[in-house]
């Protein structure tokens, strides 16, 4: 990630539903989707730079999200 995501109004797309959330962001790191093991799948991407914003485990109920959808 060349630049971090900081501030409000960052569009993030849910890859399953195609819905877009406008989120607040405050992070300077990103995970490369190509580096994910087989038990993790991408769930959300930034519409600014296509960086990975969410992942979900396929073998147990766990997920992660880069952003603040509640803001």
Biopython code that builds the backbone (N, CA, C, O; Angstrom):
import numpy as np
from Bio.PDB.StructureBuilder import StructureBuilder

atoms = [
    (1, "UNK", "N", (0.854, -1.165, 0.000)),
    (1, "UNK", "CA", (0.000, 0.000, 0.000)),
    (1, "UNK", "C", (0.897, 1.224, 0.000)),
    (1, "UNK", "O", (1.634, 1.465, 0.956)),
    (2, "UNK", "N", (0.832, 1.992, -1.074)),
    (2, "UNK", "CA", (1.682, 3.172, -1.195)),
    (2, "UNK", "C", (1.299, 4.228, -0.166)),
    (2, "UNK", "O", (2.168, 4.824, 0.470)),
    (3, "UNK", "N", (0.009, 4.459, -0.003)),
    (3, "UNK", "CA", (-0.497, 5.420, 0.971)),
    (3, "UNK", "C", (-1.552, 4.727, 1.817)),
    (3, "UNK", "O", (-2.281, 3.869, 1.320)),
    (4, "UNK", "N", (-1.638, 5.089, 3.079)),
    (4, "UNK", "CA", (-2.671, 4.528, 3.936)),
    (4, "UNK", "C", (-4.033, 5.103, 3.611)),
    (4, "UNK", "O", (-4.156, 6.044, 2.827)),
    (5, "UNK", "N", (-5.040, 4.535, 4.214)),
    (5, "UNK", "CA", (-6.404, 5.050, 4.102)),
    (5, "UNK", "C", (-6.729, 5.736, 5.421)),
    (5, "UNK", "O", (-6.744, 5.097, 6.473)),
    (6, "UNK", "N", (-6.986, 7.027, 5.364)),
    (6, "UNK", "CA", (-7.274, 7.796, 6.573)),
    (6, "UNK", "C", (-8.417, 8.760, 6.289)),
    (6, "UNK", "O", (-8.421, 9.447, 5.267)),
    (7, "UNK", "N", (-9.387, 8.806, 7.197)),
    (7, "UNK", "CA", (-10.492, 9.747, 7.058)),
    (7, "UNK", "C", (-11.787, 9.072, 6.655)),
    (7, "UNK", "O", (-11.888, 7.847, 6.604)),
    (8, "UNK", "N", (-12.768, 9.902, 6.373)),
    (8, "UNK", "CA", (-14.093, 9.410, 6.026)),
    (8, "UNK", "C", (-14.316, 9.322, 4.530)),
    (8, "UNK", "O", (-13.466, 9.715, 3.730)),
    (9, "UNK", "N", (-15.472, 8.798, 4.171)),
    (9, "UNK", "CA", (-15.943, 8.737, 2.783)),
    (9, "UNK", "C", (-15.093, 7.857, 1.875)),
    (9, "UNK", "O", (-14.779, 8.238, 0.747)),
    (10, "UNK", "N", (-14.723, 6.677, 2.372)),
    (10, "UNK", "CA", (-13.997, 5.701, 1.562)),
    (10, "UNK", "C", (-14.983, 4.626, 1.106)),
    (10, "UNK", "O", (-15.529, 3.907, 1.943)),
    (11, "UNK", "N", (-15.225, 4.500, -0.205)),
    (11, "UNK", "CA", (-16.156, 3.479, -0.684)),
    (11, "UNK", "C", (-15.518, 2.088, -0.657)),
    (11, "UNK", "O", (-14.416, 1.887, -1.168)),
    (12, "UNK", "N", (-16.228, 1.139, -0.055)),
    (12, "UNK", "CA", (-15.779, -0.247, 0.049)),
    (12, "UNK", "C", (-16.900, -1.134, -0.485)),
    (12, "UNK", "O", (-18.059, -0.987, -0.097)),
    (13, "UNK", "N", (-16.540, -2.063, -1.384)),
    (13, "UNK", "CA", (-17.551, -2.924, -2.003)),
    (13, "UNK", "C", (-17.520, -4.324, -1.410)),
    (13, "UNK", "O", (-16.459, -4.925, -1.246)),
    (14, "UNK", "N", (-18.715, -4.834, -1.091)),
    (14, "UNK", "CA", (-18.904, -6.217, -0.665)),
    (14, "UNK", "C", (-18.868, -7.073, -1.931)),
    (14, "UNK", "O", (-19.696, -6.881, -2.820)),
    (15, "UNK", "N", (-17.937, -8.003, -2.030)),
    (15, "UNK", "CA", (-17.766, -8.790, -3.247)),
    (15, "UNK", "C", (-18.892, -9.786, -3.480)),
    (15, "UNK", "O", (-19.118, -10.198, -4.618)),
    (16, "UNK", "N", (-19.602, -10.182, -2.432)),
    (16, "UNK", "CA", (-20.699, -11.142, -2.582)),
    (16, "UNK", "C", (-21.977, -10.467, -3.056)),
    (16, "UNK", "O", (-22.649, -10.974, -3.954)),
    (17, "UNK", "N", (-22.316, -9.330, -2.462)),
    (17, "UNK", "CA", (-23.584, -8.664, -2.783)),
    (17, "UNK", "C", (-23.424, -7.516, -3.769)),
    (17, "UNK", "O", (-24.410, -7.035, -4.328)),
    (18, "UNK", "N", (-22.183, -7.071, -3.988)),
    (18, "UNK", "CA", (-21.859, -5.912, -4.828)),
    (18, "UNK", "C", (-22.297, -4.587, -4.205)),
    (18, "UNK", "O", (-22.168, -3.540, -4.839)),
    (19, "UNK", "N", (-22.809, -4.614, -2.987)),
    (19, "UNK", "CA", (-23.208, -3.375, -2.312)),
    (19, "UNK", "C", (-21.981, -2.575, -1.915)),
    (19, "UNK", "O", (-20.917, -3.134, -1.650)),
    (20, "UNK", "N", (-22.143, -1.262, -1.876)),
    (20, "UNK", "CA", (-21.049, -0.362, -1.525)),
    (20, "UNK", "C", (-21.371, 0.323, -0.206)),
    (20, "UNK", "O", (-22.471, 0.841, -0.014)),
    (21, "UNK", "N", (-20.395, 0.319, 0.705)),
    (21, "UNK", "CA", (-20.505, 1.034, 1.974)),
    (21, "UNK", "C", (-19.560, 2.224, 1.921)),
    (21, "UNK", "O", (-18.456, 2.118, 1.389)),
    (22, "UNK", "N", (-19.980, 3.338, 2.462)),
    (22, "UNK", "CA", (-19.094, 4.479, 2.633)),
    (22, "UNK", "C", (-18.569, 4.393, 4.060)),
    (22, "UNK", "O", (-19.333, 4.513, 5.018)),
    (23, "UNK", "N", (-17.264, 4.184, 4.196)),
    (23, "UNK", "CA", (-16.670, 3.892, 5.500)),
    (23, "UNK", "C", (-15.669, 4.956, 5.923)),
    (23, "UNK", "O", (-15.205, 5.759, 5.113)),
    (24, "UNK", "N", (-15.354, 4.940, 7.194)),
    (24, "UNK", "CA", (-14.221, 5.693, 7.728)),
    (24, "UNK", "C", (-13.048, 4.732, 7.803)),
    (24, "UNK", "O", (-13.229, 3.560, 8.134)),
    (25, "UNK", "N", (-11.851, 5.211, 7.500)),
    (25, "UNK", "CA", (-10.664, 4.360, 7.468)),
    (25, "UNK", "C", (-9.550, 5.002, 8.282)),
    (25, "UNK", "O", (-9.458, 6.226, 8.374)),
    (26, "UNK", "N", (-8.711, 4.166, 8.867)),
    (26, "UNK", "CA", (-7.518, 4.657, 9.548)),
    (26, "UNK", "C", (-6.506, 3.521, 9.642)),
    (26, "UNK", "O", (-6.299, 2.950, 10.713)),
    (27, "UNK", "N", (-5.878, 3.197, 8.514)),
    (27, "UNK", "CA", (-4.861, 2.149, 8.506)),
    (27, "UNK", "C", (-3.830, 2.422, 7.425)),
    (27, "UNK", "O", (-4.106, 3.111, 6.443)),
    (28, "UNK", "N", (-2.652, 1.880, 7.617)),
    (28, "UNK", "CA", (-1.566, 2.094, 6.678)),
    (28, "UNK", "C", (-1.012, 0.814, 6.089)),
    (28, "UNK", "O", (0.039, 0.825, 5.449)),
    (29, "UNK", "N", (-1.713, -0.293, 6.302)),
    (29, "UNK", "CA", (-1.239, -1.585, 5.819)),
    (29, "UNK", "C", (-2.352, -2.279, 5.061)),
    (29, "UNK", "O", (-3.531, -2.010, 5.291)),
    (30, "UNK", "N", (-1.976, -3.176, 4.153)),
    (30, "UNK", "CA", (-2.957, -3.963, 3.405)),
    (30, "UNK", "C", (-2.408, -5.368, 3.210)),
    (30, "UNK", "O", (-1.194, -5.572, 3.183)),
    (31, "UNK", "N", (-3.299, -6.325, 3.077)),
    (31, "UNK", "CA", (-2.935, -7.712, 2.804)),
    (31, "UNK", "C", (-3.093, -7.951, 1.306)),
    (31, "UNK", "O", (-4.092, -7.548, 0.710)),
    (32, "UNK", "N", (-2.114, -8.602, 0.706)),
    (32, "UNK", "CA", (-2.191, -8.972, -0.701)),
    (32, "UNK", "C", (-3.115, -10.182, -0.825)),
    (32, "UNK", "O", (-2.857, -11.220, -0.216)),
    (33, "UNK", "N", (-4.179, -10.058, -1.601)),
    (33, "UNK", "CA", (-5.151, -11.143, -1.752)),
    (33, "UNK", "C", (-4.498, -12.418, -2.283)),
    (33, "UNK", "O", (-4.945, -13.520, -1.963)),
    (34, "UNK", "N", (-3.456, -12.281, -3.084)),
    (34, "UNK", "CA", (-2.761, -13.448, -3.636)),
    (34, "UNK", "C", (-2.006, -14.234, -2.564)),
    (34, "UNK", "O", (-1.655, -15.394, -2.780)),
    (35, "UNK", "N", (-1.757, -13.614, -1.417)),
    (35, "UNK", "CA", (-1.003, -14.282, -0.356)),
    (35, "UNK", "C", (-1.896, -15.036, 0.627)),
    (35, "UNK", "O", (-1.387, -15.685, 1.540)),
    (36, "UNK", "N", (-3.209, -14.963, 0.459)),
    (36, "UNK", "CA", (-4.121, -15.607, 1.408)),
    (36, "UNK", "C", (-4.033, -17.125, 1.311)),
    (36, "UNK", "O", (-3.952, -17.668, 0.209)),
    (37, "UNK", "N", (-4.049, -17.819, 2.452)),
    (37, "UNK", "CA", (-4.103, -19.282, 2.413)),
    (37, "UNK", "C", (-5.474, -19.749, 1.922)),
    (37, "UNK", "O", (-6.402, -18.949, 1.797)),
    (38, "UNK", "N", (-5.590, -21.029, 1.650)),
    (38, "UNK", "CA", (-6.826, -21.575, 1.079)),
    (38, "UNK", "C", (-8.047, -21.401, 1.968)),
    (38, "UNK", "O", (-9.172, -21.394, 1.466)),
    (39, "UNK", "N", (-7.855, -21.262, 3.277)),
    (39, "UNK", "CA", (-9.004, -21.150, 4.176)),
    (39, "UNK", "C", (-9.465, -19.704, 4.387)),
    (39, "UNK", "O", (-10.330, -19.459, 5.228)),
    (40, "UNK", "N", (-8.909, -18.745, 3.643)),
    (40, "UNK", "CA", (-9.346, -17.349, 3.708)),
    (40, "UNK", "C", (-9.769, -16.878, 2.328)),
    (40, "UNK", "O", (-9.126, -17.189, 1.326)),
    (41, "UNK", "N", (-10.872, -16.115, 2.291)),
    (41, "UNK", "CA", (-11.308, -15.561, 1.009)),
    (41, "UNK", "C", (-11.552, -14.062, 1.154)),
    (41, "UNK", "O", (-11.994, -13.608, 2.210)),
    (42, "UNK", "N", (-11.270, -13.289, 0.105)),
    (42, "UNK", "CA", (-11.549, -11.854, 0.128)),
    (42, "UNK", "C", (-13.056, -11.610, 0.164)),
    (42, "UNK", "O", (-13.817, -12.312, -0.502)),
    (43, "UNK", "N", (-13.487, -10.618, 0.941)),
    (43, "UNK", "CA", (-14.915, -10.288, 1.007)),
    (43, "UNK", "C", (-15.211, -8.847, 0.633)),
    (43, "UNK", "O", (-16.312, -8.549, 0.170)),
    (44, "UNK", "N", (-14.252, -7.940, 0.823)),
    (44, "UNK", "CA", (-14.467, -6.516, 0.559)),
    (44, "UNK", "C", (-13.216, -5.903, -0.065)),
    (44, "UNK", "O", (-12.095, -6.278, 0.278)),
    (45, "UNK", "N", (-13.418, -4.953, -0.989)),
    (45, "UNK", "CA", (-12.299, -4.230, -1.598)),
    (45, "UNK", "C", (-12.587, -2.736, -1.604)),
    (45, "UNK", "O", (-13.739, -2.306, -1.651)),
    (46, "UNK", "N", (-11.515, -1.961, -1.555)),
    (46, "UNK", "CA", (-11.615, -0.509, -1.673)),
    (46, "UNK", "C", (-11.892, -0.151, -3.121)),
    (46, "UNK", "O", (-11.254, -0.688, -4.028)),
    (47, "UNK", "N", (-12.830, 0.744, -3.344)),
    (47, "UNK", "CA", (-13.085, 1.210, -4.700)),
    (47, "UNK", "C", (-12.122, 2.318, -5.101)),
    (47, "UNK", "O", (-12.105, 2.723, -6.263)),
    (48, "UNK", "N", (-11.319, 2.818, -4.160)),
    (48, "UNK", "CA", (-10.286, 3.796, -4.502)),
    (48, "UNK", "C", (-9.091, 3.120, -5.172)),
    (48, "UNK", "O", (-8.630, 3.569, -6.221)),
    (49, "UNK", "N", (-8.586, 2.034, -4.563)),
    (49, "UNK", "CA", (-7.353, 1.430, -5.078)),
    (49, "UNK", "C", (-7.402, -0.092, -5.182)),
    (49, "UNK", "O", (-6.376, -0.723, -5.434)),
    (50, "UNK", "N", (-8.578, -0.689, -4.991)),
    (50, "UNK", "CA", (-8.782, -2.143, -5.086)),
    (50, "UNK", "C", (-8.030, -2.928, -4.019)),
    (50, "UNK", "O", (-7.856, -4.139, -4.156)),
    (51, "UNK", "N", (-7.578, -2.255, -2.953)),
    (51, "UNK", "CA", (-6.901, -2.976, -1.875)),
    (51, "UNK", "C", (-7.918, -3.792, -1.086)),
    (51, "UNK", "O", (-9.093, -3.437, -1.000)),
    (52, "UNK", "N", (-7.444, -4.879, -0.522)),
    (52, "UNK", "CA", (-8.281, -5.791, 0.246)),
    (52, "UNK", "C", (-8.735, -5.109, 1.529)),
    (52, "UNK", "O", (-7.913, -4.574, 2.272)),
    (53, "UNK", "N", (-10.034, -5.123, 1.793)),
    (53, "UNK", "CA", (-10.589, -4.480, 2.981)),
    (53, "UNK", "C", (-11.290, -5.459, 3.911)),
    (53, "UNK", "O", (-11.583, -5.121, 5.057)),
    (54, "UNK", "N", (-11.563, -6.673, 3.430)),
    (54, "UNK", "CA", (-12.217, -7.660, 4.279)),
    (54, "UNK", "C", (-11.852, -9.070, 3.867)),
    (54, "UNK", "O", (-11.643, -9.348, 2.686)),
    (55, "UNK", "N", (-11.775, -9.970, 4.856)),
    (55, "UNK", "CA", (-11.522, -11.387, 4.616)),
    (55, "UNK", "C", (-12.454, -12.215, 5.483)),
    (55, "UNK", "O", (-12.970, -11.744, 6.497)),
    (56, "UNK", "N", (-12.660, -13.463, 5.062)),
    (56, "UNK", "CA", (-13.504, -14.392, 5.817)),
    (56, "UNK", "C", (-12.868, -15.772, 5.781)),
    (56, "UNK", "O", (-12.340, -16.195, 4.753)),
    (57, "UNK", "N", (-12.920, -16.471, 6.909)),
    (57, "UNK", "CA", (-12.444, -17.857, 6.937)),
    (57, "UNK", "C", (-13.509, -18.753, 6.346)),
    (57, "UNK", "O", (-14.703, -18.518, 6.533)),
    (58, "UNK", "N", (-13.082, -19.776, 5.635)),
    (58, "UNK", "CA", (-14.023, -20.718, 5.035)),
    (58, "UNK", "C", (-14.187, -21.979, 5.871)),
    (58, "UNK", "O", (-15.077, -22.787, 5.608)),
    (59, "UNK", "N", (-13.333, -22.152, 6.879)),
    (59, "UNK", "CA", (-13.373, -23.368, 7.687)),
    (59, "UNK", "C", (-13.929, -23.159, 9.094)),
    (59, "UNK", "O", (-14.075, -24.120, 9.850)),
    (60, "UNK", "N", (-14.237, -21.926, 9.449)),
    (60, "UNK", "CA", (-14.851, -21.630, 10.739)),
    (60, "UNK", "C", (-15.439, -20.217, 10.672)),
    (60, "UNK", "O", (-15.076, -19.446, 9.783)),
    (61, "UNK", "N", (-16.334, -19.866, 11.588)),
    (61, "UNK", "CA", (-16.992, -18.555, 11.529)),
    (61, "UNK", "C", (-16.105, -17.425, 12.065)),
    (61, "UNK", "O", (-16.170, -17.089, 13.247)),
    (62, "UNK", "N", (-15.280, -16.846, 11.196)),
    (62, "UNK", "CA", (-14.417, -15.728, 11.583)),
    (62, "UNK", "C", (-14.208, -14.822, 10.377)),
    (62, "UNK", "O", (-14.143, -15.293, 9.242)),
    (63, "UNK", "N", (-14.102, -13.516, 10.629)),
    (63, "UNK", "CA", (-13.868, -12.568, 9.543)),
    (63, "UNK", "C", (-13.109, -11.364, 10.078)),
    (63, "UNK", "O", (-13.000, -11.172, 11.289)),
    (64, "UNK", "N", (-12.585, -10.554, 9.162)),
    (64, "UNK", "CA", (-11.914, -9.310, 9.512)),
    (64, "UNK", "C", (-12.296, -8.236, 8.512)),
    (64, "UNK", "O", (-12.572, -8.530, 7.349)),
    (65, "UNK", "N", (-12.312, -6.980, 8.968)),
    (65, "UNK", "CA", (-12.695, -5.859, 8.105)),
    (65, "UNK", "C", (-11.805, -4.669, 8.409)),
    (65, "UNK", "O", (-11.648, -4.303, 9.574)),
    (66, "UNK", "N", (-11.217, -4.054, 7.384)),
    (66, "UNK", "CA", (-10.356, -2.875, 7.534)),
    (66, "UNK", "C", (-11.216, -1.636, 7.362)),
    (66, "UNK", "O", (-11.453, -1.210, 6.232)),
    (67, "UNK", "N", (-11.669, -1.071, 8.404)),
    (67, "UNK", "CA", (-12.475, 0.130, 8.303)),
    (67, "UNK", "C", (-13.439, 0.210, 9.467)),
    (67, "UNK", "O", (-13.432, -0.630, 10.366)),
    (68, "UNK", "N", (-14.248, 1.214, 9.432)),
    (68, "UNK", "CA", (-15.203, 1.455, 10.501)),
    (68, "UNK", "C", (-16.590, 1.631, 9.896)),
    (68, "UNK", "O", (-17.035, 2.764, 9.710)),
    (69, "UNK", "N", (-17.292, 0.524, 9.583)),
    (69, "UNK", "CA", (-18.609, 0.643, 8.952)),
    (69, "UNK", "C", (-19.652, 1.285, 9.865)),
    (69, "UNK", "O", (-20.693, 1.741, 9.391)),
    (70, "UNK", "N", (-19.381, 1.323, 11.160)),
    (70, "UNK", "CA", (-20.347, 1.913, 12.093)),
    (70, "UNK", "C", (-20.257, 3.433, 12.125)),
    (70, "UNK", "O", (-21.157, 4.092, 12.645)),
    (71, "UNK", "N", (-19.192, 3.995, 11.580)),
    (71, "UNK", "CA", (-18.985, 5.450, 11.647)),
    (71, "UNK", "C", (-19.857, 6.201, 10.657)),
    (71, "UNK", "O", (-19.799, 7.429, 10.591)),
]
sb = StructureBuilder()
sb.init_structure("model")
sb.init_model(0)
sb.init_chain("A")
sb.init_seg("    ")
for serial, (resi, resn, name, xyz) in enumerate(atoms, 1):
    if name == "N":
        sb.init_residue(resn, " ", resi, " ")
    sb.init_atom(name, np.array(xyz, "f"), 0.0, 1.0, " ", f" {name:<3s}", serial, name[0])
structure = sb.get_structure()
